[in-house]
Amino acid sequence: MSAASGPMTAHSGDSARGRLYRWDDGWERLAVPPDSMPYALAATDGELLAGMADGRILRSADRGERWDEIPARVDSIVAMAVAG
């Protein structure tokens, strides 16, 4: 699940902020860097991919405990899909 930090913050361009959560006997906040809004989320082969509002794409292989930045950047992310 994703959640913004307040009203009108999810869609405010470069200043967008938000968090990702997972359910594991209760909601747990994932350690996504807090400096941008996670705009798109995809899961494939045991990995999570998060497309951030600032154009970064992050990858986690451990259910969101740690994130690495993929060396690619896009101008705008509004949706994301993974082909397997």
Chimera marker file (.cmm) of the C-alpha trace (Angstrom):
<marker_set name="trace">
<marker id="1" x="0.000" y="0.000" z="0.000" r="1" g="1" b="0" radius="0.5"/>
<marker id="2" x="1.201" y="3.531" z="-0.595" r="1" g="1" b="0" radius="0.5"/>
<marker id="3" x="0.265" y="6.579" z="1.427" r="1" g="1" b="0" radius="0.5"/>
<marker id="4" x="1.023" y="10.265" z="0.974" r="1" g="1" b="0" radius="0.5"/>
<marker id="5" x="2.190" y="12.431" z="3.833" r="1" g="1" b="0" radius="0.5"/>
<marker id="6" x="-0.908" y="14.634" z="3.638" r="1" g="1" b="0" radius="0.5"/>
<marker id="7" x="-3.577" y="16.130" z="1.390" r="1" g="1" b="0" radius="0.5"/>
<marker id="8" x="-2.297" y="17.342" z="-1.992" r="1" g="1" b="0" radius="0.5"/>
<marker id="9" x="1.235" y="15.952" z="-1.431" r="1" g="1" b="0" radius="0.5"/>
<marker id="10" x="1.031" y="12.866" z="-3.654" r="1" g="1" b="0" radius="0.5"/>
<marker id="11" x="0.694" y="14.802" z="-6.908" r="1" g="1" b="0" radius="0.5"/>
<marker id="12" x="2.865" y="17.831" z="-6.263" r="1" g="1" b="0" radius="0.5"/>
<marker id="13" x="5.709" y="17.131" z="-8.714" r="1" g="1" b="0" radius="0.5"/>
<marker id="14" x="9.234" y="17.095" z="-7.330" r="1" g="1" b="0" radius="0.5"/>
<marker id="15" x="8.009" y="17.937" z="-3.835" r="1" g="1" b="0" radius="0.5"/>
<marker id="16" x="5.696" y="14.872" z="-3.657" r="1" g="1" b="0" radius="0.5"/>
<marker id="17" x="6.269" y="12.718" z="-0.575" r="1" g="1" b="0" radius="0.5"/>
<marker id="18" x="4.884" y="9.356" z="0.518" r="1" g="1" b="0" radius="0.5"/>
<marker id="19" x="5.579" y="5.928" z="1.975" r="1" g="1" b="0" radius="0.5"/>
<marker id="20" x="5.063" y="2.261" z="1.087" r="1" g="1" b="0" radius="0.5"/>
<marker id="21" x="3.702" y="-0.284" z="3.563" r="1" g="1" b="0" radius="0.5"/>
<marker id="22" x="3.371" y="-4.068" z="3.576" r="1" g="1" b="0" radius="0.5"/>
<marker id="23" x="1.045" y="-6.319" z="5.527" r="1" g="1" b="0" radius="0.5"/>
<marker id="24" x="2.777" y="-8.864" z="7.771" r="1" g="1" b="0" radius="0.5"/>
<marker id="25" x="0.476" y="-9.444" z="10.764" r="1" g="1" b="0" radius="0.5"/>
<marker id="26" x="0.039" y="-5.660" z="10.750" r="1" g="1" b="0" radius="0.5"/>
<marker id="27" x="1.118" y="-2.743" z="8.553" r="1" g="1" b="0" radius="0.5"/>
<marker id="28" x="4.877" y="-2.241" z="8.370" r="1" g="1" b="0" radius="0.5"/>
<marker id="29" x="6.497" y="0.778" z="6.731" r="1" g="1" b="0" radius="0.5"/>
<marker id="30" x="9.025" y="-0.118" z="4.039" r="1" g="1" b="0" radius="0.5"/>
<marker id="31" x="12.405" y="1.578" z="4.038" r="1" g="1" b="0" radius="0.5"/>
<marker id="32" x="11.857" y="3.495" z="0.786" r="1" g="1" b="0" radius="0.5"/>
<marker id="33" x="13.934" y="6.709" z="0.749" r="1" g="1" b="0" radius="0.5"/>
<marker id="34" x="11.596" y="9.441" z="2.074" r="1" g="1" b="0" radius="0.5"/>
<marker id="35" x="12.762" y="12.177" z="-0.325" r="1" g="1" b="0" radius="0.5"/>
<marker id="36" x="10.264" y="11.356" z="-3.106" r="1" g="1" b="0" radius="0.5"/>
<marker id="37" x="6.831" y="9.802" z="-3.652" r="1" g="1" b="0" radius="0.5"/>
<marker id="38" x="6.642" y="6.140" z="-4.734" r="1" g="1" b="0" radius="0.5"/>
<marker id="39" x="4.370" y="6.564" z="-7.779" r="1" g="1" b="0" radius="0.5"/>
<marker id="40" x="4.360" y="3.046" z="-9.219" r="1" g="1" b="0" radius="0.5"/>
<marker id="41" x="5.073" y="-0.396" z="-7.783" r="1" g="1" b="0" radius="0.5"/>
<marker id="42" x="5.699" y="-3.688" z="-9.586" r="1" g="1" b="0" radius="0.5"/>
<marker id="43" x="6.657" y="-7.143" z="-8.280" r="1" g="1" b="0" radius="0.5"/>
<marker id="44" x="8.475" y="-9.850" z="-10.224" r="1" g="1" b="0" radius="0.5"/>
<marker id="45" x="10.638" y="-12.884" z="-9.451" r="1" g="1" b="0" radius="0.5"/>
<marker id="46" x="11.049" y="-12.017" z="-5.783" r="1" g="1" b="0" radius="0.5"/>
<marker id="47" x="11.866" y="-8.349" z="-6.419" r="1" g="1" b="0" radius="0.5"/>
<marker id="48" x="9.949" y="-5.148" z="-5.865" r="1" g="1" b="0" radius="0.5"/>
<marker id="49" x="10.432" y="-2.201" z="-8.204" r="1" g="1" b="0" radius="0.5"/>
<marker id="50" x="9.330" y="1.276" z="-7.164" r="1" g="1" b="0" radius="0.5"/>
<marker id="51" x="9.058" y="4.106" z="-9.667" r="1" g="1" b="0" radius="0.5"/>
<marker id="52" x="9.596" y="7.348" z="-7.763" r="1" g="1" b="0" radius="0.5"/>
<marker id="53" x="7.993" y="10.710" z="-8.617" r="1" g="1" b="0" radius="0.5"/>
<marker id="54" x="11.443" y="12.214" z="-9.189" r="1" g="1" b="0" radius="0.5"/>
<marker id="55" x="12.223" y="9.687" z="-11.972" r="1" g="1" b="0" radius="0.5"/>
<marker id="56" x="14.329" y="7.200" z="-10.014" r="1" g="1" b="0" radius="0.5"/>
<marker id="57" x="13.587" y="3.487" z="-10.184" r="1" g="1" b="0" radius="0.5"/>
<marker id="58" x="14.396" y="1.553" z="-7.012" r="1" g="1" b="0" radius="0.5"/>
<marker id="59" x="14.735" y="-2.225" z="-6.617" r="1" g="1" b="0" radius="0.5"/>
<marker id="60" x="14.410" y="-4.407" z="-3.515" r="1" g="1" b="0" radius="0.5"/>
<marker id="61" x="15.188" y="-8.122" z="-3.347" r="1" g="1" b="0" radius="0.5"/>
<marker id="62" x="14.225" y="-8.486" z="0.336" r="1" g="1" b="0" radius="0.5"/>
<marker id="63" x="10.557" y="-7.451" z="0.501" r="1" g="1" b="0" radius="0.5"/>
<marker id="64" x="11.369" y="-3.766" z="0.879" r="1" g="1" b="0" radius="0.5"/>
<marker id="65" x="13.938" y="-3.896" z="3.676" r="1" g="1" b="0" radius="0.5"/>
<marker id="66" x="16.692" y="-2.332" z="1.507" r="1" g="1" b="0" radius="0.5"/>
<marker id="67" x="16.490" y="-0.514" z="-1.828" r="1" g="1" b="0" radius="0.5"/>
<marker id="68" x="19.041" y="-0.015" z="-4.604" r="1" g="1" b="0" radius="0.5"/>
<marker id="69" x="18.687" y="2.568" z="-7.335" r="1" g="1" b="0" radius="0.5"/>
<marker id="70" x="18.650" y="1.204" z="-10.893" r="1" g="1" b="0" radius="0.5"/>
<marker id="71" x="21.059" y="3.257" z="-13.039" r="1" g="1" b="0" radius="0.5"/>
<marker id="72" x="18.270" y="4.674" z="-15.207" r="1" g="1" b="0" radius="0.5"/>
<marker id="73" x="16.146" y="7.749" z="-14.765" r="1" g="1" b="0" radius="0.5"/>
<marker id="74" x="12.958" y="8.812" z="-16.506" r="1" g="1" b="0" radius="0.5"/>
<marker id="75" x="11.234" y="12.183" z="-16.756" r="1" g="1" b="0" radius="0.5"/>
<marker id="76" x="7.867" y="11.072" z="-15.427" r="1" g="1" b="0" radius="0.5"/>
<marker id="77" x="6.497" y="7.848" z="-13.956" r="1" g="1" b="0" radius="0.5"/>
<marker id="78" x="2.746" y="7.369" z="-13.795" r="1" g="1" b="0" radius="0.5"/>
<marker id="79" x="2.553" y="3.589" z="-14.275" r="1" g="1" b="0" radius="0.5"/>
<marker id="80" x="4.977" y="0.683" z="-14.479" r="1" g="1" b="0" radius="0.5"/>
<marker id="81" x="4.804" y="-2.899" z="-15.741" r="1" g="1" b="0" radius="0.5"/>
<marker id="82" x="7.258" y="-5.785" z="-15.698" r="1" g="1" b="0" radius="0.5"/>
<marker id="83" x="7.403" y="-8.494" z="-18.359" r="1" g="1" b="0" radius="0.5"/>
<marker id="84" x="8.704" y="-11.841" z="-17.191" r="1" g="1" b="0" radius="0.5"/>
<link id1="1" id2="2" r="1" g="1" b="0" radius="0.2"/>
<link id1="2" id2="3" r="1" g="1" b="0" radius="0.2"/>
<link id1="3" id2="4" r="1" g="1" b="0" radius="0.2"/>
<link id1="4" id2="5" r="1" g="1" b="0" radius="0.2"/>
<link id1="5" id2="6" r="1" g="1" b="0" radius="0.2"/>
<link id1="6" id2="7" r="1" g="1" b="0" radius="0.2"/>
<link id1="7" id2="8" r="1" g="1" b="0" radius="0.2"/>
<link id1="8" id2="9" r="1" g="1" b="0" radius="0.2"/>
<link id1="9" id2="10" r="1" g="1" b="0" radius="0.2"/>
<link id1="10" id2="11" r="1" g="1" b="0" radius="0.2"/>
<link id1="11" id2="12" r="1" g="1" b="0" radius="0.2"/>
<link id1="12" id2="13" r="1" g="1" b="0" radius="0.2"/>
<link id1="13" id2="14" r="1" g="1" b="0" radius="0.2"/>
<link id1="14" id2="15" r="1" g="1" b="0" radius="0.2"/>
<link id1="15" id2="16" r="1" g="1" b="0" radius="0.2"/>
<link id1="16" id2="17" r="1" g="1" b="0" radius="0.2"/>
<link id1="17" id2="18" r="1" g="1" b="0" radius="0.2"/>
<link id1="18" id2="19" r="1" g="1" b="0" radius="0.2"/>
<link id1="19" id2="20" r="1" g="1" b="0" radius="0.2"/>
<link id1="20" id2="21" r="1" g="1" b="0" radius="0.2"/>
<link id1="21" id2="22" r="1" g="1" b="0" radius="0.2"/>
<link id1="22" id2="23" r="1" g="1" b="0" radius="0.2"/>
<link id1="23" id2="24" r="1" g="1" b="0" radius="0.2"/>
<link id1="24" id2="25" r="1" g="1" b="0" radius="0.2"/>
<link id1="25" id2="26" r="1" g="1" b="0" radius="0.2"/>
<link id1="26" id2="27" r="1" g="1" b="0" radius="0.2"/>
<link id1="27" id2="28" r="1" g="1" b="0" radius="0.2"/>
<link id1="28" id2="29" r="1" g="1" b="0" radius="0.2"/>
<link id1="29" id2="30" r="1" g="1" b="0" radius="0.2"/>
<link id1="30" id2="31" r="1" g="1" b="0" radius="0.2"/>
<link id1="31" id2="32" r="1" g="1" b="0" radius="0.2"/>
<link id1="32" id2="33" r="1" g="1" b="0" radius="0.2"/>
<link id1="33" id2="34" r="1" g="1" b="0" radius="0.2"/>
<link id1="34" id2="35" r="1" g="1" b="0" radius="0.2"/>
<link id1="35" id2="36" r="1" g="1" b="0" radius="0.2"/>
<link id1="36" id2="37" r="1" g="1" b="0" radius="0.2"/>
<link id1="37" id2="38" r="1" g="1" b="0" radius="0.2"/>
<link id1="38" id2="39" r="1" g="1" b="0" radius="0.2"/>
<link id1="39" id2="40" r="1" g="1" b="0" radius="0.2"/>
<link id1="40" id2="41" r="1" g="1" b="0" radius="0.2"/>
<link id1="41" id2="42" r="1" g="1" b="0" radius="0.2"/>
<link id1="42" id2="43" r="1" g="1" b="0" radius="0.2"/>
<link id1="43" id2="44" r="1" g="1" b="0" radius="0.2"/>
<link id1="44" id2="45" r="1" g="1" b="0" radius="0.2"/>
<link id1="45" id2="46" r="1" g="1" b="0" radius="0.2"/>
<link id1="46" id2="47" r="1" g="1" b="0" radius="0.2"/>
<link id1="47" id2="48" r="1" g="1" b="0" radius="0.2"/>
<link id1="48" id2="49" r="1" g="1" b="0" radius="0.2"/>
<link id1="49" id2="50" r="1" g="1" b="0" radius="0.2"/>
<link id1="50" id2="51" r="1" g="1" b="0" radius="0.2"/>
<link id1="51" id2="52" r="1" g="1" b="0" radius="0.2"/>
<link id1="52" id2="53" r="1" g="1" b="0" radius="0.2"/>
<link id1="53" id2="54" r="1" g="1" b="0" radius="0.2"/>
<link id1="54" id2="55" r="1" g="1" b="0" radius="0.2"/>
<link id1="55" id2="56" r="1" g="1" b="0" radius="0.2"/>
<link id1="56" id2="57" r="1" g="1" b="0" radius="0.2"/>
<link id1="57" id2="58" r="1" g="1" b="0" radius="0.2"/>
<link id1="58" id2="59" r="1" g="1" b="0" radius="0.2"/>
<link id1="59" id2="60" r="1" g="1" b="0" radius="0.2"/>
<link id1="60" id2="61" r="1" g="1" b="0" radius="0.2"/>
<link id1="61" id2="62" r="1" g="1" b="0" radius="0.2"/>
<link id1="62" id2="63" r="1" g="1" b="0" radius="0.2"/>
<link id1="63" id2="64" r="1" g="1" b="0" radius="0.2"/>
<link id1="64" id2="65" r="1" g="1" b="0" radius="0.2"/>
<link id1="65" id2="66" r="1" g="1" b="0" radius="0.2"/>
<link id1="66" id2="67" r="1" g="1" b="0" radius="0.2"/>
<link id1="67" id2="68" r="1" g="1" b="0" radius="0.2"/>
<link id1="68" id2="69" r="1" g="1" b="0" radius="0.2"/>
<link id1="69" id2="70" r="1" g="1" b="0" radius="0.2"/>
<link id1="70" id2="71" r="1" g="1" b="0" radius="0.2"/>
<link id1="71" id2="72" r="1" g="1" b="0" radius="0.2"/>
<link id1="72" id2="73" r="1" g="1" b="0" radius="0.2"/>
<link id1="73" id2="74" r="1" g="1" b="0" radius="0.2"/>
<link id1="74" id2="75" r="1" g="1" b="0" radius="0.2"/>
<link id1="75" id2="76" r="1" g="1" b="0" radius="0.2"/>
<link id1="76" id2="77" r="1" g="1" b="0" radius="0.2"/>
<link id1="77" id2="78" r="1" g="1" b="0" radius="0.2"/>
<link id1="78" id2="79" r="1" g="1" b="0" radius="0.2"/>
<link id1="79" id2="80" r="1" g="1" b="0" radius="0.2"/>
<link id1="80" id2="81" r="1" g="1" b="0" radius="0.2"/>
<link id1="81" id2="82" r="1" g="1" b="0" radius="0.2"/>
<link id1="82" id2="83" r="1" g="1" b="0" radius="0.2"/>
<link id1="83" id2="84" r="1" g="1" b="0" radius="0.2"/>
</marker_set>
